[in-house]
């Protein structure tokens, strides 16, 4: 009788012990943070001051968050690799020089990995000056190489970060669908060829310059269509990101993974709330 009781207690304890206690929860909700540019004394939806960015990275460290890579996220979502407890994916869009000059040293200081989605046509070669004087300066390929210990480069298209008039006359993202190009409405095939060639070109140049192909793309402005998703897959991407201000979990569509807009004005409390909560409201999308 005593032996039966011992066996029963043992089985009961095994039932109570969750098999994921070492590696993190099975149904983790992963915050994917979206940043853009860093600038002194400016804080809004697309710009954050270096001081506030450092405060946020410090908070991540203090709260026990582990900055993961896009590859780790992909492996987890496909059931291949467990994630650490309290994972977070830190991302930047566009490829601003401030990411190298200001964000990179802070990421290194706190041991945080990040992904930068670059507009590949804007990345400078050796000794090149900024080709777009009306835009904030972008990085060079050498600077991207230098950051490889804490940063992986992904695609934000080769050169489709703008809007075009669509069939209904309204401006829409250049990757969204058939648009008026040079005054003519392109066919579905022409649209798909235009976007596919751009996506493939972005992957090829990153492979040529950095030695690896990006696995992910973030759609400019977070705008996409079903055709965009199909083209991204055809171009060789394994995953893609939009802006829906909610967390990512297993079962989410791999080509519309949500990111959370981080405002430079977020207080520490607001920042941590975005990490812990899944907001129902979708905030204004950024580039």
N, C-alpha and C positions, 0 to 999 in steps of 0.2 A: 504494500500500500504506500509506504514511504517513498519507494522508488517511483511509483506512478506520479506522486505529488511533485517530486523533483523534476521529472520529465515535463510535467504540465507547466511548472513554473518556468523552466528553461525555454519551452516553446513560446510561452506567453511573452517572455522578455524579448525573444527574437522578433516576435510580431510587433512589439512596441518600438524596437530600434529601427530607425529609418535608414535604408541602405545608402542614402546620399549624404549622410551626416558629415562625411570626410570631405567630399568634393563639392558640396553645395546642393541646392535644391534642384529636383528634377524640372520643375516648372518655374525656373527663374524668370523674372521679368527684368530685362536688361536695358538700362538707360543708355541711349546713344546720343552724346552731346554734340551740338553743332556750333562751331565758332567760325569766324572769318578773319578779321583784321584786328591788330592791337595798335592802339594809339594813345599817347599820354593824354589824360584828362578828358577822354571821350568814352562814353558808355551808352550803348543802345542795343538794338537787336542784331546789329552786324559788326559793331566795334566794341572792344573792351579795353580798358586801361591795363597796362602790365601789372599794376598794383592789385587790381581786382582779380585779374587772372591768377596771379600767384596766390591770393587769398583762397580762391576756389580750389586750386590744386592742393593747397595745404589742408583744406577741409576734407578733400577726398582722402588724403593720407590719414588724417586724424580719425575719420569715420570708418577706416578699414577697407576702403574700396580698392579693388585691383584693376588697373588699366589693362585691358586685353587688346588683341589685334583683330583686324577684320578676318584673318585666317582662322584664328581661334573661334570667333563667332560663327563663321561658316561651318567649321567642323562640329561645333556644338549643335547648331540647328539641324545638321544632318546626322546627328546621333553618333558621332565618331569619338568625340573627346569631351569629358566633363570640364566645366569651368570652375574657377575658384569661387569662393563665397564672395558676394557683393561685387560682381563684375561691372565694369563700366567701359564703354568705348568712346574715346575722345576723338572728334573729327574736326578738321578745318576745310573750308572750301576756298577755291580760287588760286591759292599759291602765293600769297603776299609775302614780301620780303620781311615784314614784321614777324611772320611765323618763325623765320630763321633767327632774326636779330633779337627778338624779345621772348617768344613763346618757347623756343627750343631750350635755352638755358634754364628756364623754369621747370620744364618737363624733366630735364636731366636732374635738377636739384631734388625733385620729389620722386624720381624713379618712375615716371609715368610715360607709357607708350601712347602714341597718337598716330592717326592716319590723316594725310593731307590729300584732298581731291584737287588736282591741279588742272587748270585750263592749259593743256600742253603747249598750244601755240604761243602762249605768253611767257613760257619759261625761257630764260635768256641763255645764250651760249657764252663762251669765254670772251671777256672784254666787250660784251655788247651792252649798249645802253637801253633804257626802257623805250620800247617802240611805241608805246601808247602814253604820251605825256599827260593825258587827261585822266589816266588811271593811277591808282596807288601802285608803287613799284612792286614787281614780282621778283621771285627768286631766280637763281641760275641753276643749271644742272649740277654744277660742282657743289653748290650749297645743299642741294637735295642729297647728293652722295654723302656729304659730311654728316648729315643727320641720321644716317641709317641705323645707328645704335638705338635710337628711341622713336624713329618715325618711319613709316612705310608710305609710299606714294601710290595713290589710286587715281582714277580718271574723273574729270569733270567735263569731259569731251575734249576734242582737239580744238575746235573753234566754233562752238554752237551756243555760246553763252550770250544770247540776245533773243529778241522776239521778232516775229514776222506776222504780217496780216494773214489771217486764215480765211477760209471760204466765206465765213459770215462777216468778214471785214474787221473783226476784232483782233487785237494783237494777242498772240499766244507764243509759248515757248517754241524755239526753232526745232525742237525734237518732237513736238506734239503730233503733228499731222501735216497733210498737204498744205502748202502755203503759197502765197504770192512771192515769187522770186523773179526779180527783173521785170516786174509788171505782169507776169503770167502765172496763173494757178497751175502748180505742178500736179502731175498724176500721182496716184498712190505709189506706183512703182518708182517714179522719180524721187518722191519723198523718201521712200525706204532706202533707195540707193544712196541718197545724199547723207542720211543719218548713219547708215551702216558704214559707209566709207569713212566718215568722221570718227566713229567709235573705234573702228579697226586701226585707223591712223594713230589715235591716241595711245592705244595699247602697244603698237609697234615702236613708237618713239620712246616710250618709257622703257620698254625692253632694251632698245638700242643704247639708251643713255645710262640706265641704271642696272641692267643685267637681269631684270625680272619683269614678267608681265603682270599688270594689275589684275586683280580678281574682281574688283568692284568699281562701280560708277555711281556718282550722285548726279541726278538730273538737275540741270540748271533751273532755279526757282522752285524746285520740287515738282515741276509740271511734267506730266507724262500721259500717255494713252496706252491702250492695249497693244497698239502697234509698236510703241516705244519699247515695251517690255519684250516683245518678240525679237526686235532688232538687237537689243542689248544681249540677249541670249545668243543670237546668231553671230554676233561679233566676238563671242568668246568670254564674256563676263559671266561670273558665277553668282553674283548677287548685285543688288542695286538699292539705292537709298532715296527716300522722299522726305517730306517734312510734315508729319502728322501729330507731333508732340505727344506721343504715347510710347510706352516701353515695347521692347521686342521680346517675343517668346516663341518657343517651339510651335510650329504649325502656322506661323505667319508666312505670307507669300514672300518668297526669297528675293523677288525683284521689285518689291515695294516695301522694304523695311523702313520703319519710321525713325526719324531723329527728332530730338527735342531742341528747340531754339533756346540758347542761353543768352540772356540779356546781361549786358555789362553792368546794369544797375541792380541786378538781383542781389538782395542781401544774403548773408550766409544762410539764414532760415529759409528764404525762398529757393535758394540753390539746392539745399538739402531736400526740400519738399519735392522738387522736380526729380530728384534721384529716387525718392522713396515712393512717390505717388504716380498714378497713371491718370493724367489730366483728361477729362472728357472734352474740354474745350480745345478746338484747334485754333491756334493763334495765327496771326498774319505771317505768311510765308516770307522767307528771306531768300537771297540769292545764294 
